[in-house]
Amino acid sequence: MEFEAFDSLEDLFKRMDEARRAADERVQPWQAAIKPGDYFRRDSGYGFPIYGHVQQEEAPREPELRHYRFCHCFSVACTEGEYGDVHVSTIDTLIRQELFEEARQRGWLP
């Protein structure tokens, strides 16, 4: 896990904007097309997958948020699931609902 320290809120917001722009540049066309109802798998970065279900795609208030989706995500670290925004560039693959349910039956193990 990486940590960064900032001398001001302005520096923090500048870094957040830079990171979002870099993530936006990595978005593939299939990722940009992810929509409510889709199921996906992504890497946690800790050796286990995260499984997610896109809940809704809110009309972004700002164009900068166009690549975020509101999702319900699960993993062995969070078997109850949690809701939150996911940047589509972090989604590795779309999966069928059946594969999502099979992962649930396995306790979210790969």
Secondary structure, DSSP 8 states (H G I E B T S, - for coil): ------SSHHHHHHHHHHHHHHHHHH--HHHHT--TT-EEEEE-SSSSEEEEEEEE----SSGGGTTEEEEEEEETTEEEEEEEEEEGGG--EEE-HHHHHHHHHTTT--
